[in-house]
Amino acid sequence: MHCQTCGAAHRGRGRLCDECQKTLSGLSGPKTAPAPAGEFNTDQDVKAPARQTPPPDEGGWSGPKLLRTDVIPIALGGHFLKRGWLVGVGAAGLIATICDTVFRWGVWWFWLVVPSGFAFFIGYRLIQKRFIRVAGLINFEADKSGRVYLTTLSGDCPVCDGEVKLKDVGPKRYVKTVMQCTKDATHRWEFDPRRLDEL
C-alpha cells in the first residue's frame, strides 16, 4: 500500500503517511514516472501475441498440390471402358442374378452378383463424383468423356521434406480420405477431388 500524495510505502496502521504525514484519503499503487518517448515502459502490461497452432486434423498450413504419378486407362479389346458401361453391365448382371433366383433358371447366375454389384457401384459413383477410392488402396477416376482410369496420387509436403499421399482415416462408418505426410502424420489436409487437374 502506498500514499497517494508522495507515493511512499505505508507500513503503519494509522491514517497518516509515515513520510509526508498527510492524511491517507485512499491507498493506491506506487507512482511511476511515464517512460520517455521511444523507450520501453517496464510497468506497462505487454501481452504476448497469441500463438497460432494448426488444427490437428486439417494441417492448418497451405495445402499440398497432388499430382498423378500413374494414370492407367482401363481398356477391353482396345476400347476404353466407360463409366456408363459399368453401370449398364452391372445393372444387367444384378437383374439376371435376381431373375435366376426368383425363376430358378438353373443357369447359376448368382456368381455374377459380386462383380456386377462392384461394376455398378464404381460406375454410379464415377458418374456422381468422377473420383472414387476403393478399400483405401485403389483410385478410380473418369474424364469428361466418361473413360475410366486407375490413378496414383502423391505430392510434396509443404511443411517438411516428406511425401504426401492419400489415406483413409476415421471409424468405419465415418471414414474420410485425407492428404497425409508419410514422414509426420500430423501434417494432414482435407482431400477434395474437385481440386485435381482434369484428366
C-alpha positions as semicolon CSV with decimal commas, in nm:
position;residue;x (nm);y (nm);z (nm)
1;M;0,000;0,000;0,000
2;H;0,129;0,348;-0,091
3;C;0,045;0,709;-0,010
4;Q;-0,142;0,888;-0,288
5;T;0,039;1,217;-0,212
6;C;0,407;1,122;-0,202
7;G;0,396;0,764;-0,325
8;A;0,586;0,628;-0,022
9;A;0,509;0,281;0,103
10;H;0,276;0,285;0,404
11;R;0,389;0,043;0,672
12;G;0,194;0,172;0,970
13;R;-0,159;0,105;1,076
14;G;-0,268;0,469;1,124
15;R;-0,427;0,706;0,876
16;L;-0,114;0,927;0,847
17;C;0,166;0,870;0,595
18;D;0,499;0,777;0,757
19;E;0,691;1,011;0,520
20;C;0,483;1,323;0,450
21;Q;0,243;1,299;0,748
22;K;-0,053;1,369;0,522
23;T;-0,386;1,205;0,592
24;L;-0,431;0,899;0,378
25;S;-0,751;0,958;0,186
26;G;-0,706;0,641;-0,009
27;L;-0,438;0,385;-0,082
28;S;-0,301;0,307;-0,424
29;G;-0,007;0,152;-0,603
30;P;0,328;0,332;-0,627
31;K;0,356;0,637;-0,852
32;T;0,575;0,591;-1,153
33;A;0,702;0,845;-1,398
34;P;0,595;0,796;-1,757
35;A;0,853;0,634;-1,982
36;P;1,044;0,875;-2,207
37;A;0,940;0,872;-2,572
38;G;1,083;0,580;-2,762
39;E;1,177;0,377;-2,452
40;F;1,017;0,065;-2,312
41;N;0,795;0,112;-2,007
42;T;0,857;-0,172;-1,762
43;D;0,534;-0,103;-1,575
44;Q;0,322;-0,140;-1,886
45;D;0,146;-0,472;-1,932
46;V;0,260;-0,623;-2,257
47;K;0,061;-0,911;-2,398
48;A;0,246;-1,169;-2,600
49;P;0,090;-1,240;-2,937
50;A;-0,131;-1,545;-2,932
51;R;0,042;-1,849;-3,076
52;Q;-0,138;-1,990;-3,372
53;T;-0,135;-2,364;-3,386
54;P;-0,276;-2,550;-3,682
55;P;-0,580;-2,769;-3,621
56;P;-0,457;-3,128;-3,585
57;D;-0,693;-3,279;-3,839
58;E;-0,660;-3,026;-4,117
59;G;-0,292;-2,925;-4,108
60;G;-0,351;-2,550;-4,098
61;W;-0,071;-2,483;-4,347
62;S;-0,113;-2,420;-4,716
63;G;-0,233;-2,743;-4,872
64;P;-0,007;-2,957;-5,090
65;K;-0,053;-2,997;-5,463
66;L;-0,128;-3,357;-5,557
67;L;-0,009;-3,488;-5,892
68;R;-0,096;-3,810;-6,071
69;T;0,216;-4,025;-6,074
70;D;0,038;-4,310;-6,256
71;V;-0,257;-4,290;-6,495
72;I;-0,360;-4,629;-6,634
73;P;-0,657;-4,636;-6,873
74;I;-0,882;-4,940;-6,835
75;A;-0,947;-5,090;-7,177
76;L;-1,112;-5,410;-7,303
77;G;-1,032;-5,530;-7,653
78;G;-0,870;-5,198;-7,744
79;H;-1,174;-4,995;-7,632
80;F;-1,173;-4,763;-7,332
81;L;-1,401;-4,872;-7,050
82;K;-1,657;-4,601;-6,972
83;R;-1,848;-4,533;-6,654
84;G;-2,185;-4,566;-6,834
85;W;-2,087;-4,913;-6,947
86;L;-2,001;-5,012;-6,592
87;V;-2,345;-4,904;-6,474
88;G;-2,520;-5,086;-6,762
89;V;-2,324;-5,413;-6,731
90;G;-2,352;-5,406;-6,352
91;A;-2,728;-5,348;-6,362
92;A;-2,776;-5,626;-6,622
93;G;-2,577;-5,873;-6,410
94;L;-2,776;-5,786;-6,097
95;I;-3,109;-5,823;-6,279
96;A;-3,003;-6,159;-6,424
97;T;-2,899;-6,279;-6,078
98;I;-3,232;-6,174;-5,925
99;C;-3,430;-6,340;-6,207
100;D;-3,228;-6,662;-6,172
101;T;-3,303;-6,666;-5,800
102;V;-3,677;-6,597;-5,847
103;F;-3,748;-6,814;-6,153
104;R;-3,487;-7,083;-6,084
105;W;-3,347;-7,094;-6,437
106;G;-3,063;-7,314;-6,318
107;V;-2,802;-7,113;-6,510
108;W;-2,614;-7,026;-6,189
109;W;-2,618;-6,651;-6,246
110;F;-2,552;-6,593;-5,876
111;W;-2,177;-6,594;-5,937
112;L;-2,225;-6,260;-6,118
113;V;-2,369;-6,083;-5,813
114;V;-2,033;-5,967;-5,672
115;P;-1,866;-5,844;-5,995
116;S;-2,195;-5,696;-6,119
117;G;-2,254;-5,514;-5,794
118;F;-1,895;-5,386;-5,790
119;A;-1,915;-5,264;-6,153
120;F;-2,249;-5,089;-6,089
121;F;-2,117;-4,924;-5,772
122;I;-1,797;-4,796;-5,939
123;G;-1,979;-4,668;-6,246
124;Y;-2,252;-4,494;-6,047
125;R;-2,005;-4,323;-5,812
126;L;-1,789;-4,208;-6,106
127;I;-2,097;-4,050;-6,265
128;Q;-2,158;-3,865;-5,936
129;K;-1,804;-3,753;-5,845
130;R;-1,562;-3,864;-6,121
131;F;-1,334;-3,991;-5,840
132;I;-1,371;-4,289;-5,609
133;R;-1,130;-4,459;-5,372
134;V;-1,188;-4,830;-5,304
135;A;-1,065;-5,012;-4,992
136;G;-0,818;-4,732;-4,918
137;L;-0,589;-4,860;-5,194
138;I;-0,726;-4,810;-5,545
139;N;-0,826;-4,480;-5,708
140;F;-1,072;-4,486;-5,997
141;E;-1,117;-4,165;-6,198
142;A;-1,321;-4,069;-6,502
143;D;-1,250;-3,793;-6,751
144;K;-1,513;-3,565;-6,909
145;S;-1,590;-3,819;-7,181
146;G;-1,651;-4,091;-6,919
147;R;-1,338;-4,302;-6,977
148;V;-1,222;-4,481;-6,660
149;Y;-0,863;-4,480;-6,529
150;L;-0,668;-4,626;-6,239
151;T;-0,458;-4,347;-6,083
152;T;-0,196;-4,293;-5,815
153;L;-0,169;-3,954;-5,643
154;S;0,118;-3,805;-5,444
155;G;0,286;-3,473;-5,371
156;D;0,546;-3,291;-5,163
157;C;0,468;-3,190;-4,804
158;P;0,479;-2,807;-4,778
159;V;0,585;-2,828;-4,411
160;C;0,868;-3,082;-4,418
161;D;1,055;-3,283;-4,681
162;G;0,814;-3,576;-4,662
163;E;0,580;-3,712;-4,928
164;V;0,204;-3,661;-4,915
165;K;-0,028;-3,948;-5,007
166;L;-0,396;-4,024;-4,972
167;K;-0,503;-4,202;-4,655
168;D;-0,841;-4,310;-4,521
169;V;-0,893;-4,213;-4,155
170;G;-1,171;-4,239;-3,902
171;P;-1,406;-4,513;-3,779
172;K;-1,568;-4,746;-4,033
173;R;-1,894;-4,557;-4,068
174;Y;-1,729;-4,216;-4,091
175;V;-1,415;-4,283;-4,295
176;K;-1,287;-3,985;-4,488
177;T;-0,996;-3,952;-4,727
178;V;-0,724;-3,703;-4,634
179;M;-0,384;-3,600;-4,767
180;Q;-0,126;-3,707;-4,508
181;C;0,251;-3,677;-4,490
182;T;0,432;-4,011;-4,478
183;K;0,704;-3,861;-4,256
184;D;0,488;-3,678;-3,998
185;A;0,125;-3,787;-3,955
186;T;0,029;-3,451;-3,800
187;H;0,078;-3,288;-4,141
188;R;-0,268;-3,359;-4,273
189;W;-0,515;-3,184;-4,501
190;E;-0,867;-3,247;-4,620
191;F;-0,881;-3,401;-4,965
192;D;-1,116;-3,257;-5,227
193;P;-1,101;-3,445;-5,560
194;R;-1,258;-3,143;-5,736
195;R;-0,924;-2,961;-5,696
196;L;-0,740;-3,216;-5,909
197;D;-0,639;-3,122;-6,263
198;E;-0,859;-3,254;-6,540
199;L;-0,758;-3,587;-6,692
